[in-house]
Amino acid sequence: GDLMRVVRLDFNLGDIGALSSMLIWGVYAALVKRCPQELSPYGLAFITGLVGVLMIAPLHLVEIVRDPGILNFSPQVIIVIAYTGLLTSLLATVFLNIGVQRVGPSRAAIFTHLVPVFGACLSVGLLGEEFGWHHAVGFALVLVGVAVCNRIPLR
């Protein structure tokens, strides 16, 4: 949250990881339209997930070696892993792939701005966070932006 860290380019490892993830996601979203039509959105999600697991597995193994106690599979952890893996990763990727195939990457990209809206709604509904006026204003701005972008023909 410190603007001067950005100005000084004082990033930590987590910042670099987040920026790298955004870059990779952007490339994926731009190239998914070029996927062979024979590959279903489900097959593409499977391949994407498999590549993701193969990329992150070595890092996770390093983490386990450094801290074996990290493997704490309580019922809550299993629920979070299942929710994250199935709903927010698998279904979101499948729906993105279907959307890009149907409307193209430019128009589908507009809807990524709804992610914070859904995140805030879930935090209110599931975590009991308080809904504030700033949420309503943000939601309205995002929805107006999505509506305006969908009225303008994109190439």
Backbone as a ProteinNet text record, in pm:
[ID]
protein_1_A
[PRIMARY]
GDLMRVVRLDFNLGDIGALSSMLIWGVYAALVKRCPQELSPYGLAFITGLVGVLMIAPLHLVEIVRDPGILNFSPQVIIVIAYTGLLTSLLATVFLNIGVQRVGPSRAAIFTHLVPVFGACLSVGLLGEEFGWHHAVGFALVLVGVAVCNRIPLR
[TERTIARY]
79	0	83.3	215.2	301.8	342.5	291.7	319	468.3	541.2	684.4	762.2	714.4	781.5	774.7	662.4	647.6	738.3	738.3	820.8	968.5	1009.7	1150.2	1178.6	1073.9	1086	1140.8	1089	1130.4	1032.7	1044.3	953	1010.4	922.5	967.9	934.9	971.9	953.3	805.9	718.3	575.1	522.1	570.7	530.1	571.1	693	743.4	662.4	628.5	545.2	408.2	346.8	214	219.8	320.7	334.7	359.2	440.2	465.5	336.9	257.8	130.5	36.8	32	-54.6	-7.2	122.5	176.6	141.9	162.4	131.6	-17.6	-101.4	-246.1	-284.5	-224.9	-253.4	-217	-101.6	-59.1	-155.6	-193.1	-287.4	-420.2	-473.1	-602.7	-597.3	-483.1	-470.6	-455.4	-390.3	-362.5	-467.2	-556.8	-652.1	-743.3	-766.7	-851	-785.6	-653.7	-581.6	-573.4	-633.9	-634.9	-709.9	-663.5	-735	-880.8	-970.2	-1112.7	-1149.2	-1065.8	-1091.9	-1075.1	-997.8	-974.1	-1087.1	-1162	-1275.9	-1227.1	-1314.3	-1277.6	-1235.8	-1293.9	-1259.5	-1120	-1089.8	-956.1	-849.6	-880.3	-785.5	-764.6	-872.6	-859.2	-775	-792.6	-713.4	-565.8	-534.5	-394.2	-334.5	-409	-361.5	-335.6	-427.6	-409.9	-291	-273.9	-160.9	-27.7	-19.3	103.1	126.4	19.9	32.5	83.3	29	74.4	221.2	259.3	399.5	493.6	446.8	531.7	544	437.5	439.5	485	477.3	513.4	656	757.7	892.7	902.9	833.7	836	767.7	659.4	589.2	676.3	747.6	838	947	1001.4	1101.2	1039.4	917.7	847.7	827.4	792	771.4	902.6	1010.8	1141.5	1183.3	1159.3	1198.1	1111	982.4	890.8	792.9	832.6	744.4	609	599.4	473.4	370.6	409.8	318.5	202.2	220.7	115.7	17.1	-70.7	-171.2	-307.6	-350.8	-474	-592.7	-635.1	-755.8	-876.1	-994.8	-1114.1	-1132.5	-1100.9	-1114.1	-1017.2	-893.9	-794.5	-838.1	-891.3	-937.9	-1052.9	-1144.7	-1256.4	-1204.2	-1108.1	-1051.2	-978.9	-903.9	-833.4	-933.8	-1038.9	-1140.5	-1210.8	-1247.9	-1315.1	-1223.7	-1099.8	-1006	-975.9	-954.2	-919.8	-1034.9	-1154.1	-1267.7	-1342.2	-1378.7	-1462.7	-1381.8	-1288.6	-1221	-1115.6	-1067.2	-966.3	-1027.6	-1078.5	-1127.6	-1247.7	-1353.5	-1473.7	-1447.1	-1371.4	-1341.5	-1264.5	-1170.1	-1092.4	-1180.2	-1264.6	-1355.4	-1447.9	-1505.9	-1596.3	-1522.7	-1398.9	-1320.1	-1296.6	-1257.7	-1230.5	-1354.8	-1469.2	-1595.1	-1626.5	-1609.7	-1636.7	-1546.5	-1418.6	-1325.5	-1360.6	-1397.8	-1436.8	-1562.3	-1654.9	-1782.5	-1775.7	-1707.4	-1711.3	-1575.5	-1468.9	-1336.1	-1264.3	-1131.5	-1052.9	-1074.9	-1095.2	-1111.9	-1237.1	-1346.5	-1471.6	-1470.1	-1414.1	-1408.8	-1321.1	-1214.6	-1123	-1192.8	-1293.5	-1366.8	-1427.2	-1470.9	-1540.2	-1445.9	-1314.8	-1222.9	-1234.3	-1289.5	-1308.1	-1417.3	-1492.3	-1594.1	-1534.4	-1409.9	-1347.7	-1350.4	-1309.8	-1317.3	-1460	-1554.9	-1695.1	-1737.5	-1707.4	-1742.3	-1664.2	-1538	-1456.9	-1514.4	-1554.2	-1612.7	-1746.7	-1827.4	-1957.4	-1937.3	-1840.7	-1813.1	-1760.7	-1677.9	-1626.5	-1737.6	-1835.2	-1950.6	-2036.1	-2063.9	-2152.8	-2091.7	-1964.8	-1902.6	-1823.3	-1763.4	-1676.8	-1739.2	-1856.1	-1923.6	-1862.7	-1788.5	-1732.1	-1846.2	-1821.4	-1924.4	-1927.3	-2046.3	-2063.4	-2070.4	-1982	-1976.9	-2016	-2029.6	-2066.8	-1962.3	-1835.7	-1729.5	-1744.5	-1800.6	-1828.3	-1934.1	-2040.9	-2150.3	-2101	-2019.7	-1966.7	-1875.5	-1787.1	-1697.2	-1773.4	-1873	-1953.4	-2022.6	-2080.7	-2151.3	-2055.9	-1937.3	-1840.7	-1798.1	-1774.4	-1735.5	-1848.8	-1969.8	-2083	-2109.9	-2097	-2113.9	-2003.5	-1880.5	-1769.8	-1791.6	-1836.1	-1863.6	-1976.6	-2082.2	-2194.8	-2152.1	-2075.8	-2031	-1942	-1849.7	-1759.7	-1834.8	-1945.2	-2021.9	-2112.1	-2129.8	-2208	-2122	-1990.4	-1897.4	-1843.1	-1853.1	-1799.4	-1647.9	-1601.6	-1458.6	-1408.5	-1281.7	-1221.7	-1136.6
-120	0	126.4	114.5	231.9	268	381.1	423.2	445.5	488.8	515.2	386.6	272.7	145.6	119.5	154.3	136.6	235.2	360.5	462.5	424	370.1	329.2	192.7	126.8	-9.7	-103.6	-88.6	-168.2	-284.6	-384.2	-497.2	-610.8	-687.8	-809.2	-929.3	-1047.4	-1167.8	-1192.9	-1165.8	-1183.8	-1090.2	-963.7	-868.7	-918.1	-967.6	-1017	-1138.8	-1225.8	-1341.7	-1299.9	-1201.2	-1154.5	-1089.6	-1006.9	-944.4	-1048.9	-1149.8	-1256.9	-1332.9	-1360.3	-1430.2	-1349.6	-1218.4	-1134.7	-1134.7	-1132.2	-1135.9	-1268.7	-1378.5	-1510.6	-1522.4	-1473.4	-1478.8	-1396.3	-1279.8	-1195.1	-1263	-1327.6	-1399.9	-1514.9	-1588.6	-1699.5	-1648.6	-1543.4	-1490.7	-1441.1	-1385.9	-1337	-1451.4	-1559.9	-1669.2	-1780.2	-1781.1	-1891.5	-1898.1	-1787.6	-1786.4	-1865	-1874.3	-1945.8	-2095.9	-2140.1	-2283	-2358.9	-2477.7	-2555.1	-2578	-2560.9	-2575.9	-2718.5	-2815.7	-2955.3	-2978.4	-2892.8	-2905.7	-2836.3	-2911.9	-2855.2	-2763.1	-2675.4	-2589.9	-2671.9	-2791.1	-2877.6	-2937.5	-2979.5	-3031.6	-2925.9	-2803.5	-2693.6	-2663.4	-2666	-2643.3	-2753.4	-2877.6	-2987.9	-2968.1	-2935.8	-2916.1	-2798.5	-2690.7	-2574	-2608.9	-2681.7	-2723	-2814.2	-2907.8	-2999.6	-2924.5	-2833	-2752.8	-2671.1	-2614.7	-2537.9	-2622.5	-2742.4	-2832.9	-2869	-2898.6	-2934.2	-2817.5	-2695.9	-2579.2	-2548.9	-2569	-2529.9	-2641.5	-2767.2	-2881.3	-2871.9	-2837.7	-2827.9	-2721.8	-2610.9	-2506.4	-2555.1	-2628.9	-2683	-2786.2	-2868	-2966.2	-2896.9	-2788.9	-2711	-2658.8	-2611.6	-2561.3	-2671.9	-2791.5	-2904.4	-2944.5	-2946.3	-2981.9	-2879.5	-2751.9	-2645.8	-2646.3	-2681.5	-2680.3	-2796.8	-2916.9	-3033.9	-3015.8	-2928.4	-2905	-2830.5	-2790.7	-2714.8	-2801.1	-2932.3	-3023.2	-3050.9	-2956.6	-2968.5	-2979.8	-3102.7	-3123.9	-3139.7	-3028.3	-3028.5	-3026.2	-3054.5	-3049	-2911.7	-2805.5	-2671.6	-2652.1	-2700.8	-2687.6	-2765.9	-2884.3	-2965.9	-2896.3	-2835	-2761.4	-2643.9	-2570.1	-2455.9	-2502.1	-2610.2	-2663	-2707.3	-2776.8	-2821.9	-2702.7	-2604	-2484.1	-2412.1	-2390.9	-2317.5	-2394.8	-2523.8	-2603.8	-2622.9	-2648.6	-2680	-2556.9	-2469.7	-2356.4	-2241.8	-2189.7	-2068.4	-2095.5	-2215.2	-2243.4	-2316	-2434.4	-2516.3	-2453.6	-2424.2	-2369.1	-2232.5	-2149	-2016.1	-2027.4	-2120.3	-2138.2	-2193	-2288.8	-2343.9	-2234.8	-2155.3	-2049.2	-1943.4	-1910.9	-1816.5	-1872.3	-1999.2	-2060.3	-2059.6	-2090.6	-2088.8	-1946.4	-1850.5	-1711.1	-1659.4	-1692.1	-1646.8	-1710.4	-1838.6	-1903.8	-1840	-1798.8	-1745.8	-1598.6	-1515.5	-1371.1	-1311.6	-1390.7	-1340.4	-1286.5	-1277.8	-1238.2	-1093.6	-1002.5	-861.1	-840.7	-897.1	-879.4	-961.2	-1080	-1162.3	-1097.9	-1030.4	-967.5	-861.9	-798.6	-694.8	-752	-876	-936.2	-973.5	-969.2	-995.1	-886.9	-772.6	-665.8	-700.2	-804.8	-850.2	-935	-978.1	-1063.7	-998.4	-871	-811.5	-798.7	-780	-771.9	-904.6	-1016	-1147	-1175.3	-1137.2	-1158.4	-1085.7	-962.1	-885.4	-944	-984.8	-1046.4	-1175.2	-1255.8	-1379.7	-1351	-1247	-1215.8	-1166.5	-1096.5	-1053.4	-1174.6	-1258.7	-1372.8	-1484.5	-1515.9	-1630.7	-1595.1	-1477.4	-1441.2	-1339.4	-1290.4	-1194.4	-1055.6	-1024.1	-889.5	-789.2	-667.2	-564.4	-500.9	-489.7	-427	-276.8	-201.9	-56.8	18.3	148	232.7	224.7	207	199.8	76.3	-31.4	-149.5	-116.3	-51.8	-17.9	72.6	172.3	263.1	187.2	104.1	25.1	-69.2	-137.8	-230.3	-155.6	-40.6	37.7	80.4	126.4	168.4	52.2	-62.3	-180.2	-220.6	-228.3	-269.3	-170.7	-40.7	59.5	42.2	19	-2.2	-123.2	-233.1	-354.1	-327.7	-259	-230	-138.7	-34.6	58.1	-14	-95.6	-169.2	-267.6	-320.1	-416.2	-345.8	-216.6	-142.3	-94.9	-86.2	-38.9	-159.7	-161.4	-276	-286.3	-407	-430.4	-508.3	-489.1	-561	-672.8
0	0	0	4.4	8.2	-134.3	-184.5	-320.7	-344.6	-244.1	-261	-289.9	-241.8	-275.1	-424.4	-484.7	-628.8	-702	-656.7	-720.3	-712	-596.5	-577.5	-639.2	-694.6	-747.5	-640.7	-519.7	-404.4	-386.8	-475.5	-473.1	-390.9	-326.5	-259.2	-347.7	-302.7	-382.7	-414.4	-318.7	-341.9	-449.7	-450.5	-553.9	-692.1	-701.1	-829.3	-874.2	-779.8	-812.1	-861.1	-794.5	-835.9	-973.4	-998.4	-1129.5	-1238.2	-1207	-1303.2	-1333.5	-1231	-1250.6	-1339.3	-1317.7	-1401	-1545.6	-1566.2	-1701.7	-1769.7	-1698.9	-1754.5	-1784.5	-1693	-1714.7	-1836.5	-1852.7	-1968	-2098.9	-2101.1	-2221.2	-2249.3	-2145	-2161.4	-2217.8	-2157.5	-2200.5	-2344.5	-2384.7	-2522	-2622.1	-2581	-2674	-2674.7	-2575.9	-2566.1	-2688.2	-2754.1	-2874.2	-2988.1	-2986	-3092	-3067.3	-2960.7	-2928	-3037.4	-3073.6	-3176.4	-3136.3	-3231.7	-3204.8	-3162.4	-3200.1	-3163.4	-3013.1	-2947.9	-2803.3	-2728.8	-2651.8	-2579.8	-2468.3	-2419.3	-2306.7	-2183.9	-2169.6	-2056.8	-2074.6	-2197.7	-2226.4	-2207.6	-2252.6	-2235.1	-2086.9	-2009	-1864.6	-1800.5	-1845.1	-1791.6	-1822.1	-1946.9	-1985	-1909.1	-1898.4	-1824.5	-1679.1	-1618.3	-1479.1	-1461.3	-1552.7	-1545.7	-1555.6	-1649.3	-1662.8	-1535.6	-1480.3	-1356.2	-1241.1	-1227.1	-1120	-1139.3	-1263.7	-1290.7	-1261.9	-1284.6	-1259	-1109.8	-1035	-894.2	-801.3	-846.3	-761.9	-706.6	-787.6	-731	-620.4	-637.9	-534.4	-407.1	-424	-307.8	-235.3	-309.7	-248.2	-167.2	-219.7	-144.8	-15.4	-23.2	94.6	198.9	153.9	245.8	312.3	235.8	292.5	397.3	369.6	463.7	589.2	574.2	688.2	675.8	725.3	712.2	780.3	878.1	948.1	865.6	745.2	660.3	610.5	610.9	565.1	678.2	701.7	805.7	738.1	711.2	638	731.6	790.1	871.2	777.7	828.6	742.2	676.2	748.8	691.5	575	589.3	483.6	360.6	380.9	267.9	195.7	270.3	209.6	127.4	182.2	110	-15.7	-7.4	-124.5	-230.9	-189.3	-285.1	-349.1	-268.6	-321.4	-419.5	-379.5	-464	-591.7	-578.7	-695.6	-791.4	-737.2	-824.5	-872.8	-782.3	-821.4	-879	-802.1	-847.6	-952.9	-963.2	-1065.9	-1184.4	-1163.6	-1274	-1343.3	-1268.4	-1331.6	-1393.5	-1324.6	-1379	-1510.2	-1516.9	-1638.9	-1751.7	-1720.7	-1822.5	-1874.9	-1783.7	-1827.6	-1909.7	-1871.3	-1950.1	-2089.8	-2097.5	-2227.5	-2315.9	-2257.9	-2333.8	-2378.8	-2288.5	-2322.6	-2432.8	-2426.2	-2529.9	-2663.4	-2662.5	-2787.8	-2847.2	-2762.7	-2812.2	-2852.8	-2771	-2798	-2831.9	-2822.8	-2855	-2732.3	-2738.7	-2622	-2578.4	-2672.8	-2635.9	-2551.7	-2595.8	-2521.4	-2391.3	-2394.6	-2273.3	-2166.3	-2207.8	-2111.6	-2026.2	-2082.7	-2009.5	-1881.7	-1888	-1774.6	-1659.7	-1682.3	-1570.9	-1463.8	-1500.9	-1402.1	-1300.9	-1327.9	-1233	-1120.4	-1134.3	-1032.5	-894.1	-878.7	-744.8	-692.9	-783.9	-742.2	-680.1	-749.8	-695.9	-567.6	-563.6	-443.3	-323.5	-342.8	-232.8	-190.5	-287.5	-253.9	-174.5	-215.8	-142.4	-2.2	12.2	146	237.5	180.9	261	297	196.9	219.3	300.9	275.8	341.2	466.7	466.9	579.6	673.8	636.9	724	720.3	615.1	602	588.5	630.6	623.7	484.7	427.4	296.6	317.6	252.8	270.8	145.3	161	48.1	-62.5	-23.8	-123.7	-212.5	-154.9	-236.5	-342.6	-298.4	-389.9	-502.6	-468	-570	-666.1	-611.2	-695.4	-786.6	-731.5	-811.8	-925.3	-892.3	-993.5	-1104.4	-1067.4	-1169.3	-1258.2	-1196.6	-1275.8	-1369.3	-1318.6	-1401.3	-1514.3	-1485.9	-1591.8	-1696.6	-1651.3	-1744.5	-1833.9	-1774.9	-1853.4	-1952.3	-1907.8	-1996.2	-2111.3	-2081.7	-2185.5	-2286.4	-2236.4	-2327.4	-2415.2	-2366.8	-2447.1	-2548.6	-2536.3	-2635.5	-2749.6	-2726.5	-2829.2	-2903.7	-3034.9	-3110.4	-3091.2	-3055.6	-3039.8	-3159.4	-3189.8	-3302.5	-3254.8
[MASK]
+++++++++++++++++++++++++++++++++++++++++++++++++++++++++++++++++++++++++++++++++++++++++++++++++++++++++++++++++++++++++++++++++++++++++++++++++++++++++++

